[in-house]
Amino acid sequence: MADSRIPRLVRNTGILLNVEVFSRFVGIILFMVAGRKLGPEGIGLYGLALALGGIFSQLPLFGFEKLISREVAKDLSRAGFYLGRVVILKTILAIMGLVLIVPALIVMGYEFDRGWIVMVVCATIFSQTFITYYNAFYRTFSKVEYEAIVRISLSLVTTGLGLYVLYSGYGLPGFVISQLVSTLLCLFLSNLIVGRKIAPFHFGLKLREATSVLKSALPLVLLGVLVMLYVSIGVIVLSQMKGDYSTGIYTAAAKIWMVFVFIPAGMMGVYLPTMSRRFQENSTDFAKIYWYAFKYLFIVGIFLAVTGQVIADRLVVFLYGNQFLESAYPLRILAWGMLISFLNFALVNTAVSVGKEKKLALLAFVGVLFNLSLNLALVPRWSYHGTAIALVSTELLLFALNFALIRKLVSGEMSWSNVFVKPLVSMAIALVVMLSVLELHFILSAILGGVTFTALLFILRSFDSVELGVLKSFLGVKAGE
């Protein structure tokens, strides 16, 4: 890879990771207050709405973001064409998605007093898919600072308005309405920015154009639907079998897991356009990018997984109060799923960058059947524990299948010592440090563990000269200093 491209990748990744840290931080504050104000039952209904919204949002999403990352990256002049045409398609698909949710709610036995809350949450998620779509253009054009403006604005408005309605006593109805209003305001802002700073919208859609775009994105939407099914289907099964309380306990734990999804999502969102280009130009550089991404995600994932085992009970009480203490049990299980899902992000996005969506969709379909079977078998006896076990088991199965697929696509070998051995040794020592200070405060334990882990990675030389050079460039350190 050309040396000039690496610092830009690191810069963009750094910007997005900082934005994600900020967004997730204020988001968990909002969810923390929501948990305390709404209780497990309220969070349970909200969690079900998020699960259904996540599944049906694949219609307006339709894989367009990955399509943009791959296709527009090859020809930037096509940006205006995709902007206008796809917005029209997304609007039509969003309306279809909202219509389809109604019979799903009827089948599940949700009457209007609860069903309309689910509909509002789904409308919010659908609106956010437009913002996500525009973000793909910012990343493809390497102008992620505009994405930062929109997402920070969304976080501030959503959190500010959400806290106001929660403390004003408007409950779950007011909370979900505030989220929809905030999202629509920030969607308007993003419309203005993308039209002026990226490319003008070329509206107007012919049947042949629509068919061509939808056909190109179809494998991606199928993949998205299947992934959301195996991630969300457990919540639906749990809600139907055990009710809102158990769903709320699981949702609180899963929310902590989802807070950290920004790490692989942000990293691979920046890497995907570059990987698509480098696959066409240089297979060696393509393999290097893949192995770097895999290693970084393993390093972060193993730290979060082990830390989750140490501080789970203290963390959930700190965030949600004693009423959510039971969430510590599924959180410890999901922490290992977090590590595996991080690695799956690298594998799946690498396969997408080379056009292997159909094979990925087939593997995801296997994952859906496996996850559904496990949930039906485990939830009746083990409740939310069974849901967590089913999800982690599915992630592990898909990792094995995805890794086998990628090994056929990526040439070159990685340093097993740098990727696995040294991080594991560093984590083992950091674990001792965390346990030794845990009784003082769990946050101090996590911080000291993180500092120890990071220091040992450098002491053990887990990073090669290229990575160290990029880090110095990113920090503004001149050679020889």
C-alpha positions as CSV (number, residue, x, y, z in Angstrom):
1,M,0.0,0.0,0.0
2,A,1.2,3.5,-0.8
3,D,2.6,5.1,2.3
4,S,0.5,8.2,1.7
5,R,-2.7,6.2,2.0
6,I,-2.0,4.7,5.4
7,P,-1.9,8.0,7.4
8,R,-5.2,9.1,5.7
9,L,-6.8,5.8,6.7
10,V,-5.6,6.2,10.3
11,R,-6.8,9.8,10.3
12,N,-10.2,9.0,9.1
13,T,-10.4,6.0,11.4
14,G,-9.3,8.1,14.3
15,I,-12.0,10.7,13.6
16,L,-14.7,8.1,13.4
17,L,-13.6,6.3,16.5
18,N,-13.6,9.6,18.4
19,V,-17.1,10.4,17.1
20,E,-18.3,6.9,18.0
21,V,-16.8,7.1,21.5
22,F,-18.6,10.4,22.1
23,S,-21.9,9.1,20.6
24,R,-21.8,5.9,22.5
25,F,-20.9,7.7,25.7
26,V,-23.8,10.1,25.6
27,G,-26.0,7.2,24.3
28,I,-25.3,5.0,27.3
29,I,-26.0,8.0,29.6
30,L,-29.4,8.3,28.0
31,F,-30.1,4.5,28.1
32,M,-28.9,4.5,31.8
33,V,-31.5,7.1,32.7
34,A,-34.1,5.3,30.6
35,G,-33.4,2.1,32.4
36,R,-33.8,3.7,35.8
37,K,-37.0,5.6,34.8
38,L,-38.7,2.9,32.7
39,G,-37.6,-0.3,34.6
40,P,-37.1,-3.8,33.1
41,E,-40.6,-4.0,31.7
42,G,-40.4,-0.7,29.8
43,I,-36.9,-1.5,28.5
44,G,-38.2,-4.9,27.5
45,L,-40.9,-3.4,25.2
46,Y,-38.3,-0.9,23.9
47,G,-35.9,-3.8,23.3
48,L,-38.5,-5.7,21.3
49,A,-39.2,-2.6,19.2
50,L,-35.4,-2.2,18.5
51,A,-35.2,-5.9,17.4
52,L,-38.2,-5.6,15.0
53,G,-37.0,-2.3,13.7
54,G,-33.5,-3.7,13.1
55,I,-34.9,-6.6,11.1
56,F,-37.4,-4.5,9.0
57,S,-34.9,-1.7,8.5
58,Q,-33.1,-3.9,6.1
59,L,-35.7,-2.9,3.5
60,P,-34.7,0.8,3.4
61,L,-31.1,-0.1,4.1
62,F,-31.1,-2.7,1.3
63,G,-27.3,-2.9,1.4
64,F,-27.0,0.5,-0.2
65,E,-24.2,1.6,2.1
66,K,-21.8,-1.2,1.2
67,L,-22.8,-0.8,-2.5
68,I,-21.7,2.9,-2.3
69,S,-18.5,2.0,-0.5
70,R,-17.7,-0.5,-3.2
71,E,-19.0,1.0,-6.4
72,V,-18.7,4.8,-6.0
73,A,-15.1,4.2,-4.7
74,K,-14.3,2.9,-8.2
75,D,-15.9,6.0,-9.9
76,L,-16.5,9.1,-7.8
77,S,-18.4,10.8,-10.7
78,R,-21.3,8.4,-10.1
79,A,-22.0,9.9,-6.6
80,G,-24.8,12.2,-7.8
81,F,-26.5,9.4,-9.7
82,Y,-26.6,7.1,-6.6
83,L,-27.6,9.9,-4.3
84,G,-30.8,10.9,-6.0
85,R,-31.9,7.5,-7.3
86,V,-31.3,5.6,-4.2
87,V,-33.0,8.2,-1.9
88,I,-36.2,7.6,-3.9
89,L,-35.8,3.9,-3.6
90,K,-35.1,4.1,0.1
91,T,-38.2,6.2,0.7
92,I,-40.4,3.6,-1.1
93,L,-38.8,0.7,0.7
94,A,-39.2,2.5,4.1
95,I,-42.9,2.9,3.5
96,M,-43.2,-0.8,2.6
97,G,-41.3,-1.7,5.7
98,L,-43.6,0.2,8.0
99,V,-46.6,-1.4,6.3
100,L,-45.2,-4.9,6.8
101,I,-44.6,-4.3,10.5
102,V,-48.4,-4.0,11.2
103,P,-49.3,-7.6,10.4
104,A,-46.2,-8.8,12.3
105,L,-47.5,-7.0,15.4
106,I,-50.9,-8.5,15.0
107,V,-49.5,-12.0,14.8
108,M,-47.5,-11.4,17.9
109,G,-50.6,-10.2,19.8
110,Y,-49.6,-6.6,20.4
111,E,-52.6,-4.2,20.5
112,F,-52.6,-0.5,19.6
113,D,-51.5,0.7,23.1
114,R,-48.2,-1.1,22.7
115,G,-48.0,-1.5,19.0
116,W,-47.9,2.2,18.2
117,I,-44.7,2.5,20.4
118,V,-43.1,-0.2,18.3
119,M,-44.1,1.6,15.1
120,V,-42.6,4.9,16.3
121,V,-39.3,3.2,17.2
122,C,-39.2,1.5,13.8
123,A,-39.9,4.8,12.0
124,T,-36.9,6.3,13.9
125,I,-34.7,3.5,12.9
126,F,-35.8,3.8,9.3
127,S,-35.1,7.5,9.3
128,Q,-31.6,6.8,10.6
129,T,-30.9,4.5,7.6
130,F,-30.9,7.7,5.4
131,I,-28.3,9.3,7.7
132,T,-26.3,6.0,7.5
133,Y,-26.6,6.1,3.7
134,Y,-25.1,9.6,3.5
135,N,-22.3,8.6,5.9
136,A,-21.2,6.1,3.2
137,F,-20.5,9.0,0.8
138,Y,-18.6,11.0,3.4
139,R,-16.4,8.0,4.0
140,T,-15.9,7.2,0.3
141,F,-14.9,10.8,-0.4
142,S,-12.6,10.8,2.7
143,K,-14.6,13.7,4.2
144,V,-15.6,12.0,7.4
145,E,-15.5,15.4,9.2
146,Y,-19.0,16.0,7.8
147,E,-20.2,12.6,9.2
148,A,-18.7,13.8,12.5
149,I,-20.8,16.9,12.4
150,V,-24.1,15.1,11.7
151,R,-23.5,12.3,14.2
152,I,-22.4,14.5,17.1
153,S,-25.5,16.7,16.4
154,L,-27.7,13.6,16.4
155,S,-26.2,12.4,19.7
156,L,-26.6,15.8,21.4
157,V,-30.1,16.4,20.3
158,T,-31.3,12.9,20.9
159,T,-29.8,12.8,24.4
160,G,-30.8,16.3,25.4
161,L,-34.4,15.9,24.3
162,G,-34.6,12.3,25.6
163,L,-33.4,13.3,29.1
164,Y,-35.9,16.2,29.2
165,V,-38.9,13.9,28.5
166,L,-37.7,11.2,30.9
167,Y,-37.2,13.6,33.8
168,S,-40.5,15.3,32.9
169,G,-42.3,12.1,33.5
170,Y,-43.5,11.4,29.9
171,G,-42.4,7.8,30.1
172,L,-41.8,5.4,27.2
173,P,-44.3,7.1,24.8
174,G,-42.6,10.5,25.2
175,F,-39.1,8.9,25.0
176,V,-39.7,7.2,21.7
177,I,-41.4,10.3,20.2
178,S,-38.4,12.5,21.2
179,Q,-36.0,10.1,19.4
180,L,-38.0,10.3,16.2
181,V,-38.1,14.1,16.3
182,S,-34.4,14.3,17.0
183,T,-33.6,11.9,14.1
184,L,-35.7,13.9,11.6
185,L,-34.0,17.2,12.5
186,C,-30.5,15.7,12.0
187,L,-31.6,14.0,8.8
188,F,-32.5,17.4,7.4
189,L,-29.0,18.7,8.4
190,S,-27.4,15.7,6.7
191,N,-29.4,16.3,3.5
192,L,-28.1,19.9,3.3
193,I,-24.5,18.8,3.9
194,V,-24.3,15.9,1.4
195,G,-26.0,17.9,-1.3
196,R,-23.6,20.8,-1.0
197,K,-20.4,19.2,0.0
198,I,-20.4,15.8,-1.8
199,A,-22.6,16.0,-5.0
200,P,-26.0,17.4,-6.0
201,F,-28.9,15.0,-5.9
202,H,-29.8,13.7,-9.4
203,F,-33.4,12.8,-8.9
204,G,-35.5,11.0,-11.4
205,L,-35.8,7.2,-11.6
206,K,-36.6,5.0,-14.5
207,L,-37.7,1.4,-14.1
208,R,-34.6,0.0,-15.7
209,E,-32.3,2.1,-13.4
210,A,-34.3,1.1,-10.4
211,T,-34.1,-2.6,-11.4
212,S,-30.3,-2.3,-12.0
213,V,-29.6,-0.7,-8.6
214,L,-31.8,-3.0,-6.7
215,K,-30.3,-6.0,-8.4
216,S,-26.8,-4.9,-7.5
217,A,-27.8,-4.4,-3.9
218,L,-30.0,-7.5,-3.5
219,P,-27.3,-9.9,-2.2
220,L,-26.3,-7.2,0.3
221,V,-29.8,-6.7,1.6
222,L,-30.3,-10.4,1.9
223,L,-27.1,-10.6,3.9
224,G,-28.3,-7.7,6.1
225,V,-31.6,-9.3,6.8
226,L,-30.1,-12.6,7.7
227,V,-27.5,-11.0,10.0
228,M,-30.2,-9.0,11.8
229,L,-32.3,-12.1,12.1
230,Y,-29.7,-14.1,13.9
231,V,-28.8,-11.1,16.1
232,S,-32.4,-10.1,16.9
233,I,-34.4,-13.3,16.7
234,G,-33.4,-14.3,20.3
235,V,-35.1,-11.1,21.7
236,I,-38.3,-11.9,19.8
237,V,-38.3,-15.5,21.1
238,L,-37.5,-14.3,24.6
239,S,-40.3,-11.7,24.5
240,Q,-42.9,-14.2,23.4
241,M,-41.8,-16.9,25.8
242,K,-40.8,-15.0,28.9
243,G,-42.3,-11.5,28.7
244,D,-41.1,-7.9,29.0
245,Y,-39.2,-8.4,32.3
246,S,-36.8,-11.0,31.0
247,T,-36.5,-9.2,27.7
248,G,-35.6,-6.0,29.6
249,I,-32.9,-7.8,31.6
250,Y,-31.3,-9.2,28.4
251,T,-31.7,-5.9,26.5
252,A,-29.8,-4.0,29.2
253,A,-26.9,-6.4,28.9
254,A,-27.0,-6.4,25.1
255,K,-27.1,-2.6,25.1
256,I,-23.7,-2.6,26.8
257,W,-22.4,-5.0,24.2
258,M,-23.8,-2.8,21.3
259,V,-22.1,0.2,22.7
260,F,-18.8,-1.2,21.6
261,V,-19.9,-2.2,18.1
262,F,-18.7,1.2,16.9
263,I,-15.1,-0.1,17.0
264,P,-15.3,-2.6,14.2
265,A,-18.1,-0.7,12.4
266,G,-16.1,2.5,12.3
267,M,-12.8,0.8,11.4
268,M,-14.3,-1.4,8.6
269,G,-16.4,1.5,7.3
270,V,-13.2,3.4,6.5
271,Y,-11.3,0.3,5.4
272,L,-14.0,-1.1,3.0
273,P,-13.6,1.4,0.2
274,T,-9.8,1.1,0.3
275,M,-10.0,-2.7,0.4
276,S,-12.2,-2.7,-2.7
277,R,-9.7,-0.5,-4.6
278,R,-6.6,-2.4,-3.4
279,F,-8.2,-5.8,-4.3
280,Q,-8.3,-4.6,-7.9
281,E,-4.8,-3.1,-7.9
282,N,-2.5,-5.1,-5.5
283,S,-3.3,-8.4,-3.8
284,T,-0.4,-8.0,-1.4
285,D,-1.6,-4.6,-0.1
286,F,-5.1,-6.0,0.2
287,A,-3.9,-8.8,2.4
288,K,-1.9,-6.4,4.6
289,I,-5.0,-4.3,5.2
290,Y,-7.0,-7.4,6.1
291,W,-4.5,-8.7,8.6
292,Y,-4.0,-5.3,10.2
293,A,-7.8,-5.0,10.7
294,F,-8.1,-8.5,12.0
295,K,-5.3,-8.0,14.5
296,Y,-6.5,-4.7,15.8
297,L,-10.0,-6.0,16.3
298,F,-8.7,-9.1,18.2
299,I,-6.6,-6.9,20.5
300,V,-9.6,-4.6,21.4
301,G,-12.0,-7.5,21.5
302,I,-10.0,-9.7,23.9
303,F,-9.5,-6.8,26.3
304,L,-13.2,-6.0,26.4
305,A,-14.2,-9.7,26.7
306,V,-11.9,-10.2,29.7
307,T,-12.7,-6.9,31.3
308,G,-16.4,-7.8,31.0
309,Q,-15.9,-10.9,33.1
310,V,-14.3,-8.9,35.9
311,I,-16.6,-5.9,36.2
312,A,-20.0,-7.1,34.8
313,D,-22.0,-7.0,38.1
314,R,-20.6,-3.7,39.2
315,L,-21.1,-2.1,35.8
316,V,-24.8,-3.0,35.4
317,V,-25.6,-1.7,38.9
318,F,-23.7,1.5,38.2
319,L,-25.5,2.0,35.0
320,Y,-29.0,0.8,35.7
321,G,-29.4,0.3,39.4
322,N,-30.0,-2.8,41.5
323,Q,-33.2,-3.7,39.6
324,F,-30.9,-4.8,36.7
325,L,-28.4,-6.8,38.7
326,E,-29.5,-10.0,36.9
327,S,-28.2,-8.4,33.6
328,A,-24.6,-9.2,34.8
329,Y,-25.1,-12.9,33.9
330,P,-26.0,-12.5,30.2
331,L,-23.4,-9.7,30.0
332,R,-20.6,-12.0,30.9
333,I,-21.7,-14.4,28.2
334,L,-22.2,-11.7,25.6
335,A,-18.7,-10.3,26.4
336,W,-17.2,-13.3,24.6
337,G,-19.6,-12.9,21.8
338,M,-18.3,-9.3,21.4
339,L,-14.8,-10.6,20.7
340,I,-16.1,-13.1,18.1
341,S,-18.4,-10.5,16.5
342,F,-15.4,-8.1,16.2
343,L,-13.5,-10.7,14.2
344,N,-16.6,-11.4,12.1
345,F,-16.8,-7.8,11.2
346,A,-13.3,-8.0,9.6
347,L,-14.2,-11.3,7.8
348,V,-17.6,-10.2,6.5
349,N,-16.4,-6.8,5.3
350,T,-13.4,-8.3,3.6
351,A,-15.6,-10.7,1.7
352,V,-18.0,-7.9,0.7
353,S,-15.1,-5.9,-0.6
354,V,-14.4,-8.6,-3.2
355,G,-18.1,-9.3,-4.1
356,K,-18.7,-12.5,-2.1
357,E,-22.1,-11.4,-0.8
358,K,-24.0,-14.5,-2.1
359,K,-21.7,-16.9,-0.2
360,L,-21.9,-14.7,2.9
361,A,-25.7,-14.8,2.7
362,L,-25.7,-18.6,2.5
363,L,-23.5,-18.7,5.6
364,A,-25.7,-16.2,7.4
365,F,-28.8,-18.3,6.6
366,V,-27.1,-21.3,8.3
367,G,-26.6,-18.9,11.2
368,V,-30.2,-17.9,11.4
369,L,-31.4,-21.6,11.5
370,F,-28.8,-22.5,14.1
371,N,-29.7,-19.5,16.3
372,L,-33.4,-20.0,16.1
373,S,-33.0,-23.7,17.0
374,L,-30.9,-22.9,20.0
375,N,-33.2,-20.2,21.2
376,L,-36.2,-22.5,21.0
377,A,-34.3,-25.2,22.9
378,L,-32.7,-23.0,25.5
379,V,-35.0,-20.1,26.3
380,P,-37.9,-22.1,27.9
381,R,-35.4,-23.5,30.5
382,W,-32.7,-20.8,30.8
383,S,-34.6,-17.6,29.8
384,Y,-32.2,-14.8,29.0
385,H,-29.2,-17.0,29.7
386,G,-30.3,-19.2,26.8
387,T,-30.7,-16.2,24.5
388,A,-27.1,-15.0,25.3
389,I,-25.7,-18.5,24.8
390,A,-27.5,-19.0,21.5
391,L,-26.1,-15.7,20.2
392,V,-22.5,-16.4,21.2
393,S,-22.7,-19.9,19.8
394,T,-24.0,-18.5,16.5
395,E,-21.2,-16.0,16.3
396,L,-18.7,-18.7,16.9
397,L,-20.1,-20.9,14.1
398,L,-20.2,-18.1,11.7
399,F,-16.6,-17.1,12.5
400,A,-15.5,-20.6,11.6
401,L,-17.4,-20.6,8.3
402,N,-16.4,-17.0,7.4
403,F,-12.7,-17.6,8.2
404,A,-12.7,-20.7,6.0
405,L,-14.1,-18.5,3.2
406,I,-11.6,-15.7,3.6
407,R,-8.6,-18.0,3.7
408,K,-9.4,-18.9,0.1
409,L,-9.4,-15.2,-0.9
410,V,-6.5,-13.6,1.0
411,S,-2.9,-14.5,0.1
412,G,0.0,-14.2,2.5
413,E,0.5,-15.3,6.1
414,M,0.0,-13.4,9.3
415,S,2.3,-13.3,12.3
416,W,0.4,-15.6,14.7
417,S,2.7,-14.3,17.5
418,N,1.8,-10.7,16.9
419,V,-1.9,-11.3,16.3
420,F,-2.7,-13.9,19.1
421,V,0.2,-14.9,21.3
422,K,1.5,-11.5,22.5
423,P,-2.0,-10.0,23.0
424,L,-3.0,-13.0,25.1
425,V,0.1,-12.9,27.2
426,S,-0.4,-9.1,27.7
427,M,-4.0,-9.7,28.7
428,A,-3.2,-12.4,31.2
429,I,-0.9,-10.0,33.0
430,A,-3.4,-7.1,32.8
431,L,-6.0,-9.4,34.3
432,V,-3.9,-9.9,37.4
433,V,-3.6,-6.1,37.7
434,M,-7.4,-5.6,37.3
435,L,-8.2,-8.2,39.9
436,S,-5.7,-6.8,42.4
437,V,-7.4,-3.3,42.4
438,L,-11.0,-4.4,41.7
439,E,-12.1,-3.8,45.3
440,L,-10.9,-0.2,45.1
441,H,-13.2,0.7,42.2
442,F,-14.2,-1.2,39.1
443,I,-13.5,1.8,36.8
444,L,-10.0,2.1,38.2
445,S,-9.6,-1.6,37.7
446,A,-10.5,-1.3,34.0
447,I,-8.3,1.7,33.4
448,L,-5.2,0.2,35.0
449,G,-5.9,-3.0,33.1
450,G,-6.1,-1.1,29.9
451,V,-2.9,0.8,30.5
452,T,-1.0,-2.4,31.5
453,F,-2.4,-4.2,28.5
454,T,-1.4,-1.4,26.0
455,A,2.1,-1.0,27.6
456,L,2.8,-4.7,27.4
457,L,1.8,-4.8,23.7
458,F,4.5,-2.3,22.9
459,I,7.0,-3.9,25.3
460,L,6.5,-7.3,23.6
461,R,6.8,-5.6,20.1
462,S,3.3,-6.6,18.9
463,F,3.4,-4.0,16.2
464,D,5.8,-4.0,13.2
465,S,7.8,-1.0,11.9
466,V,5.1,0.0,9.4
467,E,2.5,0.2,12.2
468,L,4.8,2.1,14.5
469,G,5.6,4.6,11.7
470,V,1.9,5.2,11.1
471,L,1.3,5.7,14.8
472,K,4.2,8.3,15.0
473,S,2.7,10.1,12.0
474,F,-0.7,10.1,13.5
475,L,0.6,11.5,16.8
476,G,2.7,14.1,15.0
477,V,6.0,12.6,16.1
478,K,8.9,13.2,13.7
479,A,11.3,10.5,12.7
480,G,14.2,10.1,15.1
481,E,12.3,11.6,18.0
